[in-house]
Amino acid sequence: MDKTNYQCRKILSIMIYVFKTSVKTKKDIRQLSKFLNEIVQQKKWSFDLENCDKILQIDSQTDLVESIINGLNNRGFICEELE
């Protein structure tokens, strides 16, 4: 197998998870950043606060849906996965 094929397969195994949240400010994001950095591999997460749903997007090879929802809920934020 050549290197190009391996890299394509590895990329295909990464899932993109999208959540609707109640996160409103950069201060909220800073409050959540330690939790997200610990749970999300390679720190591949981002918020879109300009979107009306205050989107959290996570790129991960692992299913983190329950952990993310519970983690945000436990920290006082609403979070639900968008499908």
C-alpha positions in Angstrom: 0.0 0.0 0.0 1.4 3.4 -0.9 1.5 6.3 1.5 -1.3 8.2 -0.3 -3.8 5.5 0.1 -3.0 5.1 3.8 -3.5 8.8 4.4 -6.8 8.8 2.6 -8.1 5.9 4.7 -6.9 7.6 7.9 -8.8 10.8 7.0 -11.9 8.9 6.2 -12.0 7.5 9.7 -12.4 10.9 11.3 -16.0 11.9 12.1 -17.3 15.4 12.3 -19.7 16.0 15.1 -21.9 19.1 15.2 -23.7 20.3 18.3 -26.2 23.1 19.0 -25.2 24.8 22.3 -26.1 27.6 24.6 -22.5 28.9 24.6 -22.7 32.7 24.0 -19.4 34.3 24.7 -15.6 33.9 24.3 -15.6 33.8 28.1 -17.8 30.7 27.9 -15.5 29.1 25.4 -12.5 29.7 27.7 -14.4 28.1 30.6 -14.9 25.0 28.4 -11.6 24.9 26.7 -9.7 22.8 29.3 -12.5 20.2 29.3 -12.6 20.1 25.5 -8.8 19.9 25.1 -8.7 17.0 27.5 -11.5 15.0 25.8 -11.0 15.8 22.1 -7.9 14.2 20.5 -5.5 16.8 18.9 -7.7 19.6 20.1 -9.8 19.6 16.9 -12.9 21.6 18.1 -14.3 25.0 17.4 -17.3 27.1 18.1 -19.3 29.3 15.7 -20.8 32.0 17.9 -22.2 33.9 14.9 -24.5 31.0 14.0 -27.9 31.2 15.7 -27.3 27.7 17.1 -23.9 28.5 18.6 -22.4 25.5 16.9 -19.7 23.4 18.4 -17.9 21.3 15.8 -15.6 18.4 16.8 -13.4 16.3 14.5 -12.6 13.0 16.2 -11.9 9.3 15.4 -13.8 8.4 18.6 -17.5 8.7 19.3 -17.6 11.5 21.9 -21.3 12.5 21.7 -22.4 11.4 25.2 -19.2 12.8 26.8 -19.6 16.2 25.1 -23.3 16.5 25.9 -22.8 15.5 29.5 -19.7 17.6 29.9 -21.4 20.8 28.7 -24.6 20.0 30.6 -22.6 19.5 33.8 -21.0 22.9 33.3 -24.3 24.7 32.9 -24.7 24.7 29.1 -27.4 23.2 26.8 -25.9 20.9 24.2 -27.6 18.6 21.7 -26.2 16.8 18.7 -27.3 18.0 15.3 -27.8 15.2 12.7 
